[in-house]
Structure formats: structure tokens, C-alpha cells
């Protein structure tokens, strides 16, 4: 694990914590350009937008594309607090992101090594590098706290 990956996931954690105020599942994502500068960030916005596709990764990719003026995110890294799902993994491939760095593994819906491995499927035209488990305990704890609080209020 390199220091820049630890810092990037730390940035994603900070963004994910913001989601708590809106009742969103606290997943945060940041997109960094080739120099390591954050060019976009997002947290889950499914509740706020009433949009099942408003996952942190997808929203961050949209914002990065707008910032760069292109959907080709070659040279970019996406750092996220939770292993991407199949939808987000597909978006990462389509956006041509070079690297995916994530925190907590998702054995129920993860598509970057856990349940599926979409981003490394040799049949696809692009395969980003993947670094998983960065600050995994911190990322998992944020999610566990959120769901414990929801269960405590009888919301789930």
C-alpha cells in the first residue's frame, strides 16, 4: 500500500461522512488526476436524488468528466470507501479509469474481486489496476455504525 492510496481513501472517508447528514449510506469517492490532485468527489446521493444509480462512484465519475471536459478518464484513479458494485465497476471500465483503490470489501455485492471481478474480465477492452482493502477497518466501521444506528431506530 502506498501513502497516496492511504490519503486518497482518507479523502473518500471524509466525503462519505458527509452523507450521514442526509441519511445516505456513507460511501464516499474521489477521483484523482494523473498528478494525484482530487478533481471530483461525491458521496451516495440515491435518497436525495431518488435515483438508484446515484452511487458515490458514478456521481464522482460524472463530476470528473465535467471537470476534465471528457468522459475518457485515462490517467485517473478512483478511490472509494467500499468495493464497487457491478454497475459502478462497469462505469469504471467504460470511463477508462487507470486505477481503482477501495477500502472495505463487499462480499454481498462487490464486483472488483469479492463476488464478481468485472474490472479484470479479459473480455472487456479496459482493465484498471485494483488495490483493495486500503483503510478497510475504518471504512467498514463507518458503514457498520450507520447500519447499527438505522437498526436501532427500526428503520431497516
Secondary structure, DSSP 4 states (H G I P E B T S, - for coil): --HHHHHHHHHHHHHHHHGGGGT----EEEEE-TTS-EEEEEE--HHHHT-TT--HHHHHHHHHHHHHTSS--TT-EEEEEE---HHHHHHHHHTT-SEEEEEE--TTT-TBTTS-BGGG-TTSS---EEE--TTHHHHHHHHHHHHHHHHHTT--
